[in-house]
Amino acid sequence: MRCVESSDRSLLVIFGEEITLDAHRSVMRMTAALMGVRGVVNLHPGYASILIDFDPFESTHRELTEAAATLFAQAPPLAAEARTIEIPVRYGGEDGPDLGEVAALCGRSPGEIIDIHSGADYLVHFLGFSPGFPYLGGLPESIAVPRLPTPRRSVPAGSVAIGGQQTGVYPIASPGGWRIIGRTQLRLFDPGADPPVLLRMGDHVRFVPVGKGDL
């Protein structure tokens, strides 16, 4: 673990330079340990780091660096149990306009892309970009494809997409440059719900192919 001053009121805690399960577990442990620490205003977990926003009238970089080292050493191990959330997906057609292109880029058929994508187990490393957007690890390298050369102005809510080595689901309509291969009607973000987001860091996700009548 190392800490870097990111601004006059933020500190970046880094657990490595690669996306690994060990780094993810360290991020989860540290995120839980920092909850309620004096002066901490917000936490931004990433694949292998946490950005800590703090009130400079309440704490300093040095105090938070020392606190982070102590808290991490004392943090209990993660609970063994993790939730598995199944997300029904209607692949291809109007719901997955980029499925054919993804298949062509990978040298596979659309059906093979669906089988590979839905056959993997994904881990929610963190949420970001938009409310409830899950950054998922576990995409098979065989279906990793570049982002679109030009992002779309609007991606429909529920779109399941691939961008580089990552896959995810757009919880709300927003701009986006990932390649859309399907869509779910499951709501990942509902401001009226408690909690408003369906997924949380550490969850496992399985995509389940369904027909139009099954959603």
C-alpha positions in Angstrom: 0.0 0.0 0.0 1.2 3.5 -0.8 -0.4 6.9 -0.4 -0.1 9.8 -2.9 -1.3 13.4 -2.3 -3.7 14.1 -5.2 -4.8 17.6 -4.3 -5.0 19.9 -1.3 -7.9 17.9 0.0 -7.6 14.4 -1.4 -5.3 11.4 -0.9 -4.9 8.4 -3.2 -4.3 5.0 -1.6 -2.8 2.6 -4.1 -2.7 -1.2 -3.8 -1.0 -2.0 -7.2 -1.0 -1.2 -10.8 -3.0 -4.1 -12.1 -6.6 -5.4 -11.8 -6.3 -8.4 -9.5 -8.5 -10.1 -6.9 -6.0 -9.3 -4.2 -6.1 -5.6 -5.1 -9.9 -5.7 -5.1 -10.0 -7.3 -1.7 -7.6 -4.7 -0.3 -9.8 -1.9 -1.7 -12.9 -3.4 -0.1 -11.2 -3.8 3.3 -9.8 -0.2 3.2 -13.1 1.2 2.0 -14.9 -0.4 5.0 -12.2 0.7 7.4 -12.4 4.4 6.3 -16.1 4.7 6.8 -16.7 7.3 9.5 -13.1 8.4 9.9 -12.8 12.0 11.0 -12.5 14.5 8.2 -13.3 12.0 5.4 -15.9 13.6 3.1 -16.1 11.0 0.3 -14.5 7.7 -0.9 -14.0 6.7 -4.5 -13.0 3.1 -4.8 -11.3 1.9 -8.0 -9.9 -1.3 -9.4 -6.7 -1.1 -7.3 -7.0 2.3 -5.4 -9.2 4.5 -3.3 -9.4 8.3 -3.7 -10.2 9.9 -0.3 -11.7 13.3 -0.3 -11.3 15.0 3.1 -12.0 18.3 4.8 -8.7 20.1 5.3 -10.0 21.8 8.4 -10.6 18.4 10.0 -7.6 16.4 8.8 -4.4 16.4 6.9 -2.6 14.3 4.3 -0.2 13.0 7.0 -2.9 12.2 9.5 -4.9 10.3 6.9 -1.8 8.4 5.6 -1.1 7.3 9.1 -4.7 6.4 9.8 -4.9 4.4 6.5 -1.9 2.4 7.4 -3.2 1.6 10.9 -6.7 0.9 9.8 -5.6 -1.4 7.0 -3.4 -3.4 9.4 -6.3 -3.8 11.8 -9.1 -4.4 9.3 -10.8 -7.7 9.7 -10.8 -10.2 6.7 -13.7 -10.0 4.3 -16.7 -12.1 4.9 -16.6 -15.3 3.0 -20.2 -15.0 1.6 -20.9 -12.8 -1.5 -24.1 -12.2 -3.3 -24.6 -13.5 -6.8 -27.0 -11.4 -8.9 -28.5 -12.8 -12.1 -29.2 -10.2 -14.8 -31.5 -11.4 -17.6 -30.3 -10.1 -21.0 -32.0 -10.0 -24.4 -28.9 -10.2 -26.7 -28.7 -8.9 -30.3 -31.3 -7.2 -32.5 -32.5 -3.7 -31.5 -31.3 -4.4 -28.0 -27.8 -5.3 -29.0 -26.9 -3.4 -32.1 -23.2 -4.0 -31.9 -23.4 -7.8 -31.4 -22.7 -8.6 -35.0 -19.7 -6.3 -35.2 -18.3 -7.7 -31.9 -18.6 -11.2 -33.4 -16.8 -10.1 -36.5 -14.0 -8.5 -34.6 -13.5 -11.7 -32.5 -13.8 -14.0 -35.5 -16.8 -15.8 -33.9 -20.5 -16.1 -34.5 -23.0 -13.9 -32.5 -24.2 -17.1 -30.8 -20.7 -17.8 -29.6 -20.3 -14.3 -28.2 -23.5 -14.7 -26.3 -22.4 -18.1 -24.9 -19.0 -16.8 -23.8 -20.4 -13.6 -22.4 -23.1 -15.3 -20.4 -20.9 -18.2 -19.4 -18.5 -16.1 -17.3 -18.7 -15.1 -13.7 -18.2 -11.4 -13.1 -17.0 -9.5 -10.0 -18.2 -6.0 -9.2 -15.0 -4.1 -8.5 -16.6 -0.8 -8.0 -19.5 1.5 -9.1 -18.9 4.7 -11.0 -19.4 6.8 -14.2 -23.1 7.1 -13.5 -25.3 6.0 -10.5 -25.1 2.2 -10.1 -22.8 1.6 -13.1 -20.9 -1.6 -12.3 -17.3 -2.0 -13.4 -17.0 -5.8 -13.8 -13.9 -7.9 -13.8 -14.0 -11.4 -15.5 -14.6 -10.7 -19.1 -13.0 -13.5 -21.2 -10.1 -12.2 -23.3 -11.6 -13.9 -26.3 -14.4 -11.4 -26.6 -12.5 -8.2 -25.5 -13.0 -5.6 -28.2 -12.0 -1.9 -28.5 -14.5 0.9 -27.6 -16.4 2.6 -30.4 -14.3 5.1 -32.4 -17.0 7.7 -31.7 -19.1 7.4 -28.5 -22.9 7.5 -28.8 -24.7 10.6 -27.6 -27.2 8.4 -25.8 -27.1 4.7 -24.7 -30.4 3.3 -23.5 -30.8 2.4 -19.9 -30.2 -1.3 -19.3 -27.8 -1.7 -22.2 -25.2 -4.4 -21.7 -21.9 -3.5 -23.4 -18.3 -4.4 -23.8 -15.4 -1.8 -23.8 -11.9 -3.2 -24.0 -11.3 -5.7 -21.2 -14.5 -4.7 -19.4 -18.2 -5.3 -19.5 -21.0 -3.4 -17.8 -24.6 -2.3 -17.7 -25.7 1.3 -18.3 -28.2 1.9 -15.4 -29.5 5.1 -16.9 -29.6 6.6 -20.4 -26.3 8.4 -21.0 -23.5 8.9 -23.5 -21.2 6.0 -23.9 -18.6 4.4 -26.1 -18.8 0.7 -25.2 -20.2 -1.7 -27.8 -23.8 -2.7 -27.0 -24.5 -6.4 -27.2 -27.8 -6.7 -25.3 -30.2 -5.1 -22.9 -31.9 -5.9 -19.6 -35.0 -4.5 -18.1 -33.7 -5.0 -14.6 -33.3 -1.6 -12.9 -29.8 -1.2 -11.6 -30.6 2.3 -10.3 -33.9 3.4 -8.8 -33.8 6.7 -6.8 -37.0 5.7 -5.0 -35.6 2.4 -3.7 -33.6 1.7 -0.5 -30.8 1.3 -1.4 -31.2 3.0 -4.8 -28.5 0.8 -6.5 -29.0 -2.9 -7.1 -25.4 -3.9 -7.2 -22.6 -3.3 -4.7 -18.9 -3.7 -4.6 -18.0 -7.4 -4.1 -21.1 -8.8 -5.7 -20.9 -11.5 -8.4 -22.9 -11.1 -11.5 -24.2 -13.7 -14.0 -25.8 -12.7 -17.3 -28.7 -14.9 -18.3 -29.8 -14.9 -22.0 -33.6 -14.6 -22.4 -36.1 -14.2 -25.2 -38.3 -11.2 -25.6 -41.2 -12.8 -23.7 -39.0 -13.7 -20.7 -38.1 -10.2 -19.6 
